[in-house]
Amino acid sequence: MITASIIGASGYAGGELLRLLLDHPHVTVAQATSERYAGKFVYTVHPNLRGRTRLAFSHTDDLAPCDLLFVALPHGQAARQIARFTGLAERIVDLSADFRLRDPADYERWYGQPHPAPDWLARFVYGLPEANRALIRSAHYVSGVGCNATASNLALLPLVRAGLVDESRPLIVDLKVGSSEGGNKPGLASHHPERSGVVRSFAPTGHRHTAEVQQVTGLPDVHLSVTAVEMVRGVLATAHVWPSRALSERDLWRAFRQAYNDEPFVRIIHERGGIHRHPEPKIVTGSNYADVGFALDENSGRVVALCALDNLVKGAAGTAVQCMNLMMDWPETEGLEFPGLHPI
């Protein structure tokens, strides 16, 4: 058993970390911090945990040393306190964007300010197991992943690895996302009369997760366009790719199988019929699975690569726990076997 603590445990990602870790066979949750709710039971904020724990939120200043520290703070805050946090735990998984990008110039470009701790960037490993498993196993400090970036990367990686992308042409990833991406602080955009029923393009260009996709895939001319739709959890990435040569369905099957046949949390969905013949975010709700698929436009040769995932699990807390399992040399699926719900 190890002890793990969560900094910023009152947010949605922090709540998912608590849900997953409370059932993990090798982890005792030592502390969960929230400045706003310190002293209150965690189930007052995360009511799904009623009867599962009597843990109460702590102040961050009261954190004790532990074996592994999850940091789920808003962007920019972890980097400003990283020296203190590394004094509390030998291993850290940070769920924010603070340590995802290797180049501090990229961080300044996409996040609009200089990086608060640029010397620490090289010490963190990007925490997408499907792209970085070997480095995560030996890492002490792992960054979280962006949910939209993860959906985009998992859709694109089979084509990139097989050398099937025409890099001379722009590549567009259209993302449909749920309201929980906005976090648990209310605002005008999340006000029910404004948010309910929307198909709202809130980042048609310039989404920050573009930088992660460029970094992981090595594709410089990839662009994300993000639309809010009527769901709470979920991301569906639809990538429009011009291939480097004429392809058949067999070529695409081969590329996706080579990329994901041995991946415990990536399922290839490409059925000939039925309403679930393509990846669908609703099917993976609450799970750490990412469903990927593809379609081929035989008239133009265009490939459509798809990925559906739960933004709070595979796009955040679930991947963080998956990284912990790798760092601790445990079975990668430990504590993450929940298959999702149907119907929901």
Secondary structure, DSSP 4 states (H G I P E B T S, - for coil): -EEEEEESTTSHHHHHHHHHHHT-TTEEEEEEE-TTTTTSBGGGTSGGGTTT---BEE-GGGPPPEEEEEE-PPTTHHHHTHHHHHTTEEEEEE-SSTTT-S-HHHHHHHHSS--S-GGGGGG-EE--HHHHHHHHHT-SEEE---HHHHHHHHHHHHHHHTT-B-TTS-EEEEEEE-GGGG-SS--GGGSHHHHTT--EEEESS--TTHHHHHHHH--TTEEEEEEE-S-SS-EEEEEEE-BSS---HHHHHHHHHHHHTT-TTEEE---SSSTTSS--GGGGTTSS-EEEEEEE-TTT--EEEEEEE-TTIIIIIHHHHHHHHHHTT--TTTT------S--
